[in-house]
């Protein structure tokens, strides 16, 4: 495809808690043979989400540098010539991170560790320690964020200021307004975003979490390119002209980035 038109999309499904191999098989079956450039999976797509404690998480987390799961995903990308962004319970030494991995047929291109841990996540995950940065995928600038990062405008703005055309956002959303907030993130930064949520529930000893689905592709000016249902498993791919993200104008005389006054924003730091 010419210019910055790319086939991008998401796979919304219900991971089975603790069933890493079964979830991996489901993903491979769903994505094999498809025509796409970039696909985004949910947060913690292989393990499920609602852990009882850190010990339980530790039995399911993997070191991505020595992971059969990752090896299979790399092969999947190689055979189908696409890039994949997935949520992943990442073991690194004695730490465990709620991460997003950018993968292609050669391996892991980027690891982002979730900066903003939500609710009980702080009981068993370590807080992220990776900088916010963009990665070039065949001319498209891609940034990563994970779920609750939606609530912090600084995350999307930092990626956008680095030139992100597309923000990939693996999620396990349980609140009713998160998808709407991502429309605002796209509007205020003139970027595209793929928010891939899961469906179903984690029914666990400490309670039940119900996930809201409605995975979506959103674009500049807060436009919804596509939003899925709250309950259905779906693989959605669309050809999207990502060049629209490089136009930051609001009117012929107003520009989202040129009109910034960062000298007045210093209080954002350490406040």
C-alpha positions as CSV (number, residue, x, y, z in Angstrom):
1,X,0.0,0.0,0.0
2,X,1.2,3.5,-0.7
3,X,1.9,6.3,1.7
4,X,1.0,5.5,5.3
5,X,-2.1,3.4,4.6
6,X,-1.8,0.2,6.7
7,X,-4.0,-2.8,7.5
8,X,-4.3,-2.5,11.3
9,X,-6.6,-4.2,13.8
10,X,-7.3,-6.1,17.0
11,X,-8.3,-9.5,18.2
12,X,-10.8,-9.3,21.1
13,X,-11.4,-12.5,23.0
14,X,-11.8,-13.9,26.5
15,X,-8.5,-15.4,27.8
16,X,-9.0,-18.4,30.1
17,X,-7.3,-17.7,33.4
18,X,-4.0,-19.6,33.9
19,X,-4.3,-21.4,30.6
20,X,-1.3,-20.0,28.8
21,X,-1.0,-22.8,26.2
22,X,-4.7,-22.8,25.4
23,X,-4.8,-19.0,25.0
24,X,-1.8,-19.1,22.8
25,X,-3.4,-21.8,20.6
26,X,-6.5,-19.7,20.3
27,X,-4.6,-16.7,19.2
28,X,-2.5,-18.6,16.7
29,X,-5.6,-20.2,15.2
30,X,-7.4,-16.8,14.9
31,X,-4.5,-14.9,13.3
32,X,-3.0,-17.5,11.0
33,X,-3.4,-16.7,7.3
34,X,-4.7,-13.2,7.8
35,X,-3.6,-10.1,5.8
36,X,-2.5,-7.4,8.1
37,X,0.4,-5.1,9.0
38,X,-0.2,-4.5,12.7
39,X,-2.4,-6.4,15.1
40,X,-3.0,-5.6,18.8
41,X,-4.0,-8.2,21.5
42,X,-5.4,-7.5,25.0
43,X,-3.4,-6.9,28.1
44,X,-2.2,-10.1,29.8
45,X,-3.5,-12.1,26.8
46,X,-2.1,-15.4,27.9
47,X,-2.4,-15.5,31.7
48,X,-5.7,-13.8,32.5
49,X,-5.8,-10.8,34.8
50,X,-7.1,-11.2,38.3
51,X,-4.3,-12.8,40.3
52,X,-4.8,-14.0,43.9
53,X,-1.3,-12.9,44.9
54,X,2.3,-12.5,43.6
55,X,3.1,-16.2,44.1
56,X,0.3,-17.2,41.7
57,X,1.5,-14.6,39.2
58,X,5.0,-15.9,39.5
59,X,3.9,-19.4,38.3
60,X,2.4,-17.9,35.1
61,X,4.8,-15.1,34.2
62,X,7.6,-15.8,31.7
63,X,11.0,-14.4,30.8
64,X,10.3,-13.4,27.2
65,X,13.9,-14.1,26.2
66,X,13.4,-17.8,27.1
67,X,9.7,-18.2,26.4
68,X,8.0,-20.8,24.2
69,X,5.0,-18.5,24.0
70,X,7.2,-15.7,22.5
71,X,8.9,-18.1,20.1
72,X,5.5,-19.2,18.8
73,X,4.4,-15.6,18.4
74,X,7.6,-14.7,16.5
75,X,7.0,-17.6,14.2
76,X,3.4,-16.5,13.7
77,X,4.6,-13.0,12.7
78,X,7.2,-14.5,10.4
79,X,4.8,-16.8,8.6
80,X,2.1,-14.1,8.2
81,X,4.4,-11.0,7.7
82,X,2.8,-8.8,10.3
83,X,3.7,-7.1,13.6
84,X,2.0,-8.0,16.8
85,X,1.6,-6.0,20.0
86,X,0.5,-8.1,23.0
87,X,0.1,-7.8,26.7
88,X,2.4,-10.1,28.6
89,X,3.2,-11.0,32.2
90,X,7.0,-10.4,32.0
91,X,9.4,-12.0,34.4
92,X,12.7,-10.2,34.6
93,X,15.1,-11.4,37.4
94,X,13.2,-11.1,40.6
95,X,10.7,-8.6,39.2
96,X,7.4,-9.2,37.3
97,X,6.0,-6.5,35.0
98,X,2.6,-6.0,33.3
99,X,4.2,-5.4,29.9
100,X,3.4,-4.8,26.2
101,X,5.6,-6.4,23.7
102,X,6.1,-5.4,20.0
103,X,7.0,-8.5,18.0
104,X,7.8,-9.3,14.4
105,X,9.3,-12.3,12.6
106,X,12.7,-11.5,13.9
107,X,11.9,-11.2,17.6
108,X,10.9,-8.6,20.2
109,X,11.4,-5.1,18.9
110,X,10.3,-3.2,22.0
111,X,9.2,-3.9,25.5
112,X,7.1,-1.4,27.4
113,X,6.3,-2.0,31.1
114,X,3.1,-0.5,32.4
115,X,3.8,2.7,34.3
116,X,0.4,3.1,36.0
117,X,-0.7,0.0,37.9
118,X,-4.5,-0.3,38.5
119,X,-6.2,-1.4,41.7
120,X,-4.8,-4.7,43.0
121,X,-2.1,-4.9,40.3
122,X,0.2,-3.0,42.7
123,X,0.0,-6.0,45.1
124,X,1.7,-8.4,42.7
125,X,3.3,-6.5,39.8
126,X,6.3,-4.2,39.9
127,X,5.8,-0.7,38.6
128,X,7.1,-0.1,35.1
129,X,10.6,1.2,34.6
130,X,10.8,1.7,30.8
131,X,10.7,5.1,29.1
132,X,7.9,6.0,26.8
133,X,9.2,5.8,23.3
134,X,8.1,5.2,19.7
135,X,9.3,2.5,17.3
136,X,9.4,2.8,13.5
137,X,7.4,0.0,11.7
138,X,7.9,0.4,8.0
139,X,7.6,4.1,8.1
140,X,4.8,4.3,10.8
141,X,5.8,5.6,14.2
142,X,4.2,3.4,16.9
143,X,3.9,4.0,20.6
144,X,2.9,1.5,23.4
145,X,0.7,2.0,26.5
146,X,-1.2,-0.4,28.6
147,X,-4.8,-0.2,30.0
148,X,-4.9,2.3,32.9
149,X,-2.3,4.5,31.2
150,X,-5.4,5.9,29.4
151,X,-6.2,7.9,32.6
152,X,-2.9,9.9,32.4
153,X,-2.9,12.3,29.4
154,X,0.9,12.7,29.8
155,X,1.4,9.2,28.4
156,X,-0.3,9.7,25.1
157,X,1.1,13.3,24.8
158,X,4.7,12.1,25.4
159,X,4.3,9.5,22.7
160,X,2.7,12.0,20.3
161,X,5.5,14.5,20.9
162,X,7.9,11.8,19.8
163,X,6.0,11.6,16.6
164,X,3.7,8.7,17.2
165,X,1.2,8.1,14.4
166,X,-0.4,5.1,16.1
167,X,-0.7,4.2,19.8
168,X,-1.2,0.5,20.5
169,X,-3.1,0.0,23.8
170,X,-3.5,-3.6,25.1
171,X,-6.2,-3.4,27.8
172,X,-8.3,-5.3,30.3
173,X,-10.9,-2.6,30.9
174,X,-13.5,-2.9,33.6
175,X,-14.7,0.7,33.9
176,X,-17.4,2.1,31.6
177,X,-15.8,5.3,30.4
178,X,-12.2,4.2,29.3
179,X,-13.0,3.8,25.6
180,X,-14.5,7.2,25.5
181,X,-11.4,8.7,27.2
182,X,-9.3,7.3,24.4
183,X,-11.3,9.3,21.9
184,X,-10.1,12.4,23.8
185,X,-6.5,11.2,23.8
186,X,-6.7,10.9,20.0
187,X,-8.4,14.2,19.6
188,X,-6.0,16.2,21.8
189,X,-2.9,14.7,20.1
190,X,-4.2,14.0,16.6
191,X,-3.2,10.4,16.6
192,X,-4.7,7.0,15.9
193,X,-5.1,4.5,18.7
194,X,-6.0,0.8,18.8
195,X,-7.4,-0.2,22.2
196,X,-7.8,-3.9,22.4
197,X,-9.9,-5.0,25.3
198,X,-10.9,-8.5,26.4
199,X,-14.4,-9.8,27.0
200,X,-15.8,-12.3,29.6
201,X,-15.0,-12.5,33.3
202,X,-12.2,-13.6,35.6
203,X,-14.0,-15.5,38.4
204,X,-11.4,-15.8,41.1
205,X,-11.1,-16.5,44.9
206,X,-11.0,-12.7,45.6
207,X,-14.1,-11.9,43.5
208,X,-15.2,-11.5,39.9
209,X,-14.1,-9.0,37.3
210,X,-16.3,-8.4,34.3
211,X,-14.5,-6.9,31.2
212,X,-16.2,-4.4,29.0
213,X,-15.1,-5.4,25.5
214,X,-15.7,-2.6,22.9
215,X,-12.2,-2.8,21.5
216,X,-11.8,0.1,19.1
217,X,-9.7,1.9,16.5
218,X,-9.9,5.7,17.0
219,X,-8.5,8.5,15.0
220,X,-7.6,12.2,15.0
221,X,-10.5,14.5,16.0
222,X,-11.8,11.7,18.2
223,X,-13.4,9.8,15.3
224,X,-14.3,6.1,15.9
225,X,-13.0,4.1,13.0
226,X,-14.6,0.9,14.4
227,X,-15.8,-0.3,17.8
228,X,-16.7,-3.9,18.6
229,X,-19.4,-5.2,20.9
230,X,-19.2,-5.8,24.6
231,X,-19.5,-9.5,24.4
232,X,-18.4,-11.0,21.1
233,X,-15.1,-12.4,20.1
234,X,-13.9,-10.6,17.1
235,X,-10.9,-10.1,14.8
236,X,-11.2,-6.8,13.0
237,X,-8.8,-5.4,10.5
238,X,-9.1,-2.2,8.5
239,X,-7.0,-0.3,6.0
240,X,-6.3,3.1,7.7
241,X,-4.4,6.1,6.3
242,X,-2.3,6.9,9.3
243,X,-0.9,10.0,7.6
244,X,-3.8,11.9,9.0
245,X,-2.1,11.8,12.4
246,X,0.7,14.1,11.0
247,X,-1.8,16.9,10.5
248,X,-2.0,18.7,13.9
249,X,-4.0,21.6,12.7
250,X,-7.4,22.5,14.3
251,X,-8.1,25.4,12.0
252,X,-5.8,27.1,9.4
253,X,-4.5,29.3,12.3
254,X,-4.5,26.8,15.1
255,X,-2.2,23.9,15.6
256,X,-2.2,21.4,18.5
257,X,1.5,21.3,18.9
258,X,2.7,24.7,17.7
259,X,0.2,26.4,20.0
260,X,1.5,24.6,23.1
261,X,3.0,26.8,25.9
262,X,5.3,24.4,27.8
263,X,7.0,27.2,29.7
264,X,3.7,27.3,31.7
265,X,3.5,23.6,32.3
266,X,6.4,23.2,34.6
267,X,4.2,22.3,37.6
268,X,3.2,19.1,35.9
269,X,6.6,17.7,36.9
270,X,6.8,16.2,40.4
271,X,3.4,17.4,41.4
